[in-house]
């Protein structure tokens, strides 16, 4: 429930204030943006290495993960699926670099267009271009991914 409330608040802030450019952001917001960019790069690296221990640390316990096909996962089922080899990421490339919205001291949103290549457990190779949104929230344990959503880009 906390994740849903945070997401609603982030979307409301985004709609009300628009995306602020880094040039007009405060030094604190620029520092948070840099931290989130680094954290998101770590998330992608962990996905490519199938580093479940790193992903366990990055994902909030109540994370909501919406796959590009519409399937909704929680943290534990998603990690179990990765551990079982149901999905193996081969490449994840943002082009252009993703945008980061700092929606306060404790919430940030990363959005972008990513080319993703992965294979299924059966060995089927898949390539997709997706628009992605990753929501980070900072709590007592630091920054965590609370929500991720991938939407296919239709040619």
N, C-alpha and C positions, 0 to 999 in steps of 0.2 A: 504494500500500500504506500509506503514511503517513497518508493521508486516512482510510482504513478503520479504522486503529488508533486515530486520534484520535476518530473517531465512536464507536467501541466504548467508549473510555475516558469520553467525555462522557456517553454513555447510562448507563454504570455509575455514574458520580458522581451523575447525576440520580436514578437509582433509589435509591441508597444514602442520599443526603442530602436529597432533595426540593428544591423551588425555594425559595430563601431570599428573603425580602422585602428590599427596598431599605433599610428601616428598621434591620434587624439586620445589614446588610452593613458591612464595613470601609470606611473612606474610600477605600482603593485600589480596592475592588470597585465602589463607587459611581462613581468616576472612570472605570473601565473601562466600566461600564454606559452612562454618558453618551457616551463615545467611540463605543461600538458603536451606540447609538441614532442618533447623527449619521452614522456610516458607513453604516448600513442605509438611512437616509433618502437618502443620496447614491447608493446602489445603485439605489433605486427611481427617483430623479430621472434617473439615467443610462439606465435601461431605458425610461422614458417619452420621453426625448429621442433614444433610439437612439444614445447617445454611446458608440460602440464603443471609443474611446480610454480613456475613464474606466472602462468595464467591463473592458478588458484589464488595467488597473492594479489593479482591485478583486478580480479572480478569480485564485486560485492556479493555477499551471501544471497541477497534478494534480487540479483541481476535478472533482467529480462532481455533475451536474445532473440530477435526476430530475423530469421533466415530470409534470403531473397525469394524463396519459393513460398513464403508465408508461414512456415512452421515456427512455432514459438517454443523456446526452450528456457529453462532456468539454468543456473550455474552448474549444478551437479549433473543433470542429464547431458548438457552440452560437453562438459569435460569428459564424461564417461564415453560419449560418442567419439570424441577425439582419441581417447585412450584405446578404444576398440578398433581404431583405424577406419571408421566409417567415412571419414573425410580427412584428406591430407592436403594441406595448402602447399602449392609449389611456388607461387609468386603472388605478391600483392603490391601493386604500384598505383600510387595516386598521381593523376595528371589533370590539372595542375596540382600543386601542393594543397592539402586540405585547409579550410578556413577554421579558425578557432574563435569561438565566441566565449568571452569570459563574462558569465552572467552573475557575478558576485564573487565573494571570497571563497565560496564553498561549492560552486557549480561552474562547469565549463562544458561546451559542446563542440565537437569536432565534426565537420561535414566536408564531404568531398566526393569526387568521382574516382572510383578505383577499378582498375583492370585486375581481375582475380583469376588465377588458374589453380585448379585443384583436381584431385582424383578421388574416386569413390573406392570403397573397399574391394569392389569387383574389378578395379583397375581402369574404369571409364574416366577418360580425361575430359574436363569441362573448363570452358573459358566463359567468363561473364564480365560485363561492364556494369558496375553498380553505383548508385548514389548511396552513400552511407552516412549514418549519423551515430556518433558515439557520445554518450553523456557520461561525464565524470562528476563525482561528488566527493568532497573532502569531509572526512569524519575523523574520529579519534585515531583510526588506524591509517590515516593518510588518504590519498586520492584512490578511488576505486571506480571501475566501470559499473554503472548502475543500469545502463540500457544501451543496446546496440540494435540498429535496424538497417537492413540492406534492401534496396529497391532496384530491380532491374531497369537499366536504361534501354528503352525500346527504340530501335533504329528508325 
